[in-house]
Amino acid sequence: MSLNLERKLLEEKQEWKDKGKKKKEPGERGPPPKLFKTAAEEQAWRIQKLLEDPERPVFIPTAAPQKRRAPRAAVDFNDTVGGSTAGAGSGEFHVYRQTKEKEHKRLQHMDAQAAETKAKSDYEAKKRRLAEEDESKTAKKRAKRQRLKRNQEEAKRKQKMADERAKLKAEADKEESEANGAE
């Protein structure tokens, strides 16, 4: 292809892309930012924008589950640190207090984890127990429904047989009476 033909095709392709778009003058900015007087106006505008293009995917943020951060492991106790005993230096009590506080927080965290684990296991056990009870009740009621249905079908079958016997007996009696009447 010639260079002119390629250039012309590219220009036509660009025209098709730009068709319907407003051309901006050099130095011209887009529309001024939308200012809302209330949050309700902003929300209404956002909903309207969503409804203009229903095919557009919507991003719905979800909160990440919060996890408890485990406290730092307690340092090995320094037994040579005197608490508030006589002969302790001025900084040793603070070291003693900080290590004691860290250990206390670590124990609290361990207790909270144990309680959470126990609560979860209790919940799962209760859920399992209730599901088993529901299943047993459902099975019992199902068996009762099937038993009643079977009994009804049996009663219908017996009734039908009794009706057929009665009909046959009536026909036999009729034939017998006709035979006796004909004599």
PAKEBA-362183 format. One record per residue (C-alpha): z negated, y negated, x; residue number from 1. Coordinates in steps of 0.2 Angstrom, whole numbers, plus 2048, in hexadecimal, padded with zeros to 3 digits. Example, Ala and Ser with C-alpha at 12.3 -4.5 7.8 and 13.67 -1.06 7.14 Angstrom:
BEGIN
{w: 7D9&v: 816&u: 83E&k: 1}
{w: 7DC&v: 805&u: 844&k: 2}
This chain:
BEGIN
{w: 800&v: 800&u: 800&k: 1}
{w: 803&v: 7EF&u: 805&k: 2}
{w: 7F5&v: 7E3&u: 80A&k: 3}
{w: 7F9&v: 7D7&u: 7FC&k: 4}
{w: 7F9&v: 7E5&u: 7EF&k: 5}
{w: 7E8&v: 7EB&u: 7F5&k: 6}
{w: 7E1&v: 7D9&u: 7F4&k: 7}
{w: 7E8&v: 7D7&u: 7E3&k: 8}
{w: 7E0&v: 7E7&u: 7DD&k: 9}
{w: 7CF&v: 7E3&u: 7E4&k: 10}
{w: 7D0&v: 7D1&u: 7DC&k: 11}
{w: 7D4&v: 7D9&u: 7CB&k: 12}
{w: 7C6&v: 7E6&u: 7CD&k: 13}
{w: 7BA&v: 7D8&u: 7D1&k: 14}
{w: 7C0&v: 7CE&u: 7C2&k: 15}
{w: 7BC&v: 7DD&u: 7B7&k: 16}
{w: 7AB&v: 7DE&u: 7BE&k: 17}
{w: 7A8&v: 7CB&u: 7BC&k: 18}
{w: 7AF&v: 7CA&u: 7AB&k: 19}
{w: 7A2&v: 7C2&u: 79F&k: 20}
{w: 797&v: 7BC&u: 7AD&k: 21}
{w: 794&v: 7AA&u: 7AE&k: 22}
{w: 799&v: 7A3&u: 7BF&k: 23}
{w: 78C&v: 799&u: 7C7&k: 24}
{w: 790&v: 789&u: 7D0&k: 25}
{w: 78A&v: 787&u: 7E2&k: 26}
{w: 778&v: 782&u: 7E2&k: 27}
{w: 775&v: 787&u: 7D0&k: 28}
{w: 766&v: 792&u: 7CD&k: 29}
{w: 763&v: 79E&u: 7BE&k: 30}
{w: 75A&v: 799&u: 7AE&k: 31}
{w: 749&v: 791&u: 7B0&k: 32}
{w: 73B&v: 79E&u: 7B0&k: 33}
{w: 734&v: 7A2&u: 79F&k: 34}
{w: 723&v: 79A&u: 79B&k: 35}
{w: 718&v: 7A0&u: 78E&k: 36}
{w: 70A&v: 797&u: 785&k: 37}
{w: 701&v: 7A7&u: 780&k: 38}
{w: 700&v: 7B9&u: 786&k: 39}
{w: 706&v: 7BE&u: 774&k: 40}
{w: 716&v: 7B4&u: 777&k: 41}
{w: 719&v: 7BD&u: 788&k: 42}
{w: 716&v: 7CE&u: 780&k: 43}
{w: 722&v: 7CA&u: 772&k: 44}
{w: 72F&v: 7C5&u: 77E&k: 45}
{w: 72C&v: 7D5&u: 789&k: 46}
{w: 72E&v: 7E0&u: 77A&k: 47}
{w: 73E&v: 7D7&u: 774&k: 48}
{w: 745&v: 7D9&u: 786&k: 49}
{w: 741&v: 7EC&u: 784&k: 50}
{w: 749&v: 7EE&u: 773&k: 51}
{w: 759&v: 7E5&u: 779&k: 52}
{w: 75D&v: 7F4&u: 784&k: 53}
{w: 756&v: 804&u: 77D&k: 54}
{w: 75E&v: 80F&u: 78A&k: 55}
{w: 755&v: 806&u: 798&k: 56}
{w: 747&v: 811&u: 79F&k: 57}
{w: 735&v: 809&u: 79D&k: 58}
{w: 728&v: 80A&u: 7AA&k: 59}
{w: 717&v: 80E&u: 7A3&k: 60}
{w: 70A&v: 80C&u: 7B1&k: 61}
{w: 6FC&v: 819&u: 7B1&k: 62}
{w: 6EB&v: 817&u: 7B9&k: 63}
{w: 6E8&v: 823&u: 7C7&k: 64}
{w: 6D8&v: 82E&u: 7C5&k: 65}
{w: 6CA&v: 827&u: 7CE&k: 66}
{w: 6C2&v: 832&u: 7DB&k: 67}
{w: 6B1&v: 831&u: 7E2&k: 68}
{w: 6B1&v: 82E&u: 7F5&k: 69}
{w: 6A6&v: 83A&u: 7FE&k: 70}
{w: 699&v: 830&u: 808&k: 71}
{w: 69A&v: 832&u: 81B&k: 72}
{w: 691&v: 840&u: 822&k: 73}
{w: 680&v: 83C&u: 828&k: 74}
{w: 67D&v: 83B&u: 83A&k: 75}
{w: 672&v: 847&u: 843&k: 76}
{w: 660&v: 841&u: 841&k: 77}
{w: 659&v: 839&u: 850&k: 78}
{w: 647&v: 840&u: 850&k: 79}
{w: 642&v: 834&u: 85E&k: 80}
{w: 644&v: 825&u: 852&k: 81}
{w: 633&v: 81F&u: 84C&k: 82}
{w: 633&v: 819&u: 83A&k: 83}
{w: 625&v: 80C&u: 838&k: 84}
{w: 619&v: 814&u: 843&k: 85}
{w: 610&v: 80C&u: 851&k: 86}
{w: 61A&v: 80A&u: 861&k: 87}
{w: 62B&v: 80A&u: 859&k: 88}
{w: 637&v: 7FC&u: 85F&k: 89}
{w: 63D&v: 7EE&u: 854&k: 90}
{w: 64E&v: 7F6&u: 851&k: 91}
{w: 649&v: 808&u: 84F&k: 92}
{w: 643&v: 806&u: 83D&k: 93}
{w: 654&v: 800&u: 837&k: 94}
{w: 65D&v: 80F&u: 83F&k: 95}
{w: 650&v: 81A&u: 837&k: 96}
{w: 653&v: 812&u: 826&k: 97}
{w: 666&v: 812&u: 827&k: 98}
{w: 666&v: 825&u: 82B&k: 99}
{w: 65A&v: 828&u: 81D&k: 100}
{w: 665&v: 81E&u: 811&k: 101}
{w: 675&v: 827&u: 816&k: 102}
{w: 66D&v: 838&u: 814&k: 103}
{w: 666&v: 833&u: 803&k: 104}
{w: 678&v: 82D&u: 7FD&k: 105}
{w: 67F&v: 83E&u: 804&k: 106}
{w: 673&v: 848&u: 7FA&k: 107}
{w: 676&v: 83D&u: 7EA&k: 108}
{w: 689&v: 840&u: 7EC&k: 109}
{w: 686&v: 853&u: 7EE&k: 110}
{w: 67B&v: 853&u: 7DF&k: 111}
{w: 688&v: 84A&u: 7D5&k: 112}
{w: 696&v: 856&u: 7DA&k: 113}
{w: 68B&v: 865&u: 7D6&k: 114}
{w: 687&v: 85D&u: 7C4&k: 115}
{w: 69A&v: 859&u: 7C2&k: 116}
{w: 69F&v: 86B&u: 7C7&k: 117}
{w: 691&v: 872&u: 7BB&k: 118}
{w: 697&v: 867&u: 7AD&k: 119}
{w: 6A9&v: 86D&u: 7AF&k: 120}
{w: 6A5&v: 87F&u: 7B0&k: 121}
{w: 699&v: 87E&u: 7A0&k: 122}
{w: 6A7&v: 875&u: 797&k: 123}
{w: 6B4&v: 882&u: 79C&k: 124}
{w: 6A8&v: 890&u: 797&k: 125}
{w: 6A5&v: 888&u: 786&k: 126}
{w: 6B7&v: 885&u: 783&k: 127}
{w: 6BB&v: 897&u: 787&k: 128}
{w: 6AD&v: 89D&u: 77C&k: 129}
{w: 6B3&v: 892&u: 76D&k: 130}
{w: 6C5&v: 898&u: 770&k: 131}
{w: 6BF&v: 8AA&u: 76F&k: 132}
{w: 6B5&v: 8A7&u: 75F&k: 133}
{w: 6C4&v: 89F&u: 757&k: 134}
{w: 6CF&v: 8AD&u: 75C&k: 135}
{w: 6C3&v: 8BA&u: 755&k: 136}
{w: 6C1&v: 8B0&u: 745&k: 137}
{w: 6D4&v: 8AE&u: 744&k: 138}
{w: 6D6&v: 8C1&u: 747&k: 139}
{w: 6C9&v: 8C5&u: 73A&k: 140}
{w: 6D1&v: 8BA&u: 72D&k: 141}
{w: 6E3&v: 8C1&u: 731&k: 142}
{w: 6DD&v: 8D3&u: 72F&k: 143}
{w: 6D5&v: 8CE&u: 71E&k: 144}
{w: 6E6&v: 8C6&u: 719&k: 145}
{w: 6F0&v: 8D5&u: 71E&k: 146}
{w: 6E3&v: 8E0&u: 715&k: 147}
{w: 6E5&v: 8D6&u: 705&k: 148}
{w: 6F8&v: 8D6&u: 706&k: 149}
{w: 6F8&v: 8E9&u: 709&k: 150}
{w: 6ED&v: 8EB&u: 6FA&k: 151}
{w: 6F7&v: 8E0&u: 6EF&k: 152}
{w: 707&v: 8E9&u: 6F4&k: 153}
{w: 6FF&v: 8FA&u: 6F1&k: 154}
{w: 6F9&v: 8F4&u: 6E0&k: 155}
{w: 70A&v: 8EE&u: 6DC&k: 156}
{w: 712&v: 8FE&u: 6E1&k: 157}
{w: 705&v: 908&u: 6D6&k: 158}
{w: 708&v: 8FC&u: 6C8&k: 159}
{w: 71B&v: 8FF&u: 6CA&k: 160}
{w: 719&v: 912&u: 6CA&k: 161}
{w: 70D&v: 911&u: 6BB&k: 162}
{w: 71A&v: 907&u: 6B2&k: 163}
{w: 728&v: 913&u: 6B6&k: 164}
{w: 71D&v: 922&u: 6B0&k: 165}
{w: 71A&v: 919&u: 6A0&k: 166}
{w: 72C&v: 915&u: 69E&k: 167}
{w: 731&v: 927&u: 6A1&k: 168}
{w: 723&v: 92D&u: 695&k: 169}
{w: 729&v: 921&u: 688&k: 170}
{w: 73B&v: 927&u: 68A&k: 171}
{w: 735&v: 939&u: 68A&k: 172}
{w: 72B&v: 936&u: 67A&k: 173}
{w: 73A&v: 92D&u: 672&k: 174}
{w: 746&v: 93B&u: 676&k: 175}
{w: 739&v: 947&u: 670&k: 176}
{w: 737&v: 93E&u: 660&k: 177}
{w: 74A&v: 93C&u: 65E&k: 178}
{w: 74B&v: 94F&u: 661&k: 179}
{w: 73D&v: 952&u: 654&k: 180}
{w: 745&v: 946&u: 648&k: 181}
{w: 756&v: 94E&u: 649&k: 182}
{w: 74F&v: 95F&u: 644&k: 183}
